[in-house]
Amino acid sequence: VQLVESGGGLVQAGGSLRLSCAASGRTLSTNTMAWFRQTPGKEREFVAAISWSWRERTYYADSVKGRFTISRHNAENTVYLQMDSLQPADTAVYYCASSPRNAYDAPNYDYWGQGTQVTVSS
């Protein structure tokens, strides 16, 4: 499975960005798609996840709940992360990831994108 993220950039606090992740390759084994983020010197942090099955379920980290929305377009093998009310603490490299399992921690994700930088200025 290959994952390609896009949509990162620089935004002022309170602004919005929409990230996209296009999946290709052997996507039939995918159970869950997720977004993680990482800042220098810190471990990769879970942000949001969405099931890839017919029954759509979503799960969010407490730090982004109510501000971020994860969604999917199965026919296009694409996952989105709409980020609203962005704060400087949201500044990080955001990674898209794919897992054959129903999980929300990084070690359970087998495939990763290259990452896209999101910078929120105060």
Backbone torsions as a table, in degrees:
resi	resn	phi	psi	omega
1	VAL	NA	130.3	176.2
2	GLN	-111.3	136.8	-177.7
3	LEU	-125.3	132.2	-179.8
4	VAL	-129.0	118.4	179.5
5	GLU	-93.2	155.5	173.3
6	SER	-154.5	164.3	173.4
7	GLY	106.7	-3.0	178.2
8	GLY	-71.1	173.1	178.9
9	GLY	162.9	-164.7	-179.1
10	LEU	-106.9	132.5	-179.4
11	VAL	-144.8	152.4	177.0
12	GLN	-80.9	156.4	177.7
13	ALA	-55.5	137.0	-176.4
14	GLY	91.9	-10.8	-178.6
15	GLY	-84.6	-173.7	-176.0
16	SER	-132.9	152.4	172.0
17	LEU	-143.5	153.2	176.0
18	ARG	-124.6	120.0	176.8
19	LEU	-96.2	146.5	176.3
20	SER	-124.3	149.3	177.0
21	CYS	-136.9	114.6	179.4
22	ALA	-99.1	124.9	-179.1
23	ALA	-103.8	142.9	176.0
24	SER	-144.1	168.8	-178.8
25	GLY	92.1	-145.8	-175.0
26	ARG	-82.5	77.0	-176.0
27	THR	-87.9	-6.3	-176.8
28	LEU	-63.8	-25.5	-178.5
29	SER	-85.4	0.1	-177.0
30	THR	-71.8	132.1	175.5
31	ASN	-108.5	-40.1	-175.7
32	THR	-139.6	138.7	172.3
33	MET	-114.4	143.9	-175.7
34	ALA	-147.2	163.7	171.6
35	TRP	-116.7	135.7	173.7
36	PHE	-124.2	165.4	175.4
37	ARG	-142.3	156.0	-176.8
38	GLN	-147.7	137.9	173.5
39	THR	-115.9	157.1	-176.5
40	PRO	-54.9	131.7	176.6
41	GLY	83.3	-0.4	-179.2
42	LYS	-120.0	159.3	178.1
43	GLU	-74.9	158.3	177.6
44	ARG	-65.8	133.1	-172.6
45	GLU	-111.8	133.9	176.5
46	PHE	-68.0	138.9	178.8
47	VAL	-115.8	-56.7	-176.9
48	ALA	-160.7	154.1	179.3
49	ALA	-141.6	155.5	178.0
50	ILE	-142.3	139.0	177.9
51	SER	-72.2	153.8	-178.2
52	TRP	-104.9	-0.6	-179.1
53	SER	-81.7	-178.0	-177.6
54	TRP	-64.2	-30.4	179.9
55	ARG	-92.2	109.9	-175.1
56	GLU	-79.1	124.5	175.1
57	ARG	-130.7	142.5	180.0
58	THR	-125.9	156.5	-178.9
59	TYR	-148.5	138.2	-174.7
60	TYR	-130.1	149.5	168.7
61	ALA	-69.6	148.0	-178.5
62	ASP	-58.3	-32.8	-175.5
63	SER	-68.0	-18.3	-177.9
64	VAL	-118.5	-5.7	-176.6
65	LYS	-59.8	131.0	-178.9
66	GLY	90.0	-13.4	179.5
67	ARG	-115.2	-33.6	-179.3
68	PHE	-107.6	147.8	176.4
69	THR	-133.8	124.6	176.0
70	ILE	-99.1	139.5	179.2
71	SER	-146.1	171.2	-176.9
72	ARG	-140.7	157.6	172.4
73	HIS	-132.4	92.1	-172.2
74	ASN	-59.6	-40.8	-176.6
75	ALA	-61.7	-28.6	179.9
76	GLU	-103.0	4.5	-179.3
77	ASN	51.1	47.1	-176.4
78	THR	-129.2	139.7	175.0
79	VAL	-118.9	143.0	-178.7
80	TYR	-121.2	154.3	171.6
81	LEU	-132.5	105.3	175.7
82	GLN	-86.4	121.9	-176.9
83	MET	-116.4	115.0	179.8
84	ASP	-115.7	163.5	179.8
85	SER	49.6	46.7	-177.0
86	LEU	-64.9	145.6	-178.9
87	GLN	-124.6	156.7	177.9
88	PRO	-54.3	-31.0	179.4
89	ALA	-67.1	-13.0	177.7
90	ASP	-83.6	-6.8	178.7
91	THR	-60.7	125.3	-176.9
92	ALA	-178.3	171.5	166.1
93	VAL	-89.2	126.8	-177.7
94	TYR	-102.4	131.3	-177.9
95	TYR	-118.0	139.1	170.8
96	CYS	-93.4	143.3	-178.2
97	ALA	-145.0	155.3	-177.4
98	SER	-127.9	138.8	180.0
99	SER	-135.5	143.3	173.0
100	PRO	-81.2	-0.5	-177.7
101	ARG	-115.5	164.8	174.5
102	ASN	-92.4	89.5	-172.5
103	ALA	-147.4	161.7	-176.8
104	TYR	-130.2	14.9	177.6
105	ASP	-116.1	147.3	-171.7
106	ALA	-55.6	-40.5	-177.7
107	PRO	-60.7	-19.8	-179.8
108	ASN	-87.6	1.5	-179.6
109	TYR	-103.7	125.4	-172.8
110	ASP	-92.2	-27.1	-174.5
111	TYR	-125.4	139.0	-175.1
112	TRP	-135.6	146.4	171.7
113	GLY	-82.3	-178.3	-176.2
114	GLN	-83.7	-13.7	179.3
115	GLY	94.6	150.9	176.6
116	THR	-137.5	134.8	-174.5
117	GLN	-81.2	132.4	172.4
118	VAL	-120.3	123.2	179.4
119	THR	-124.1	125.3	-179.4
120	VAL	-113.8	118.1	-179.2
121	SER	-93.1	148.0	-178.4
122	SER	-90.1	NA	NA
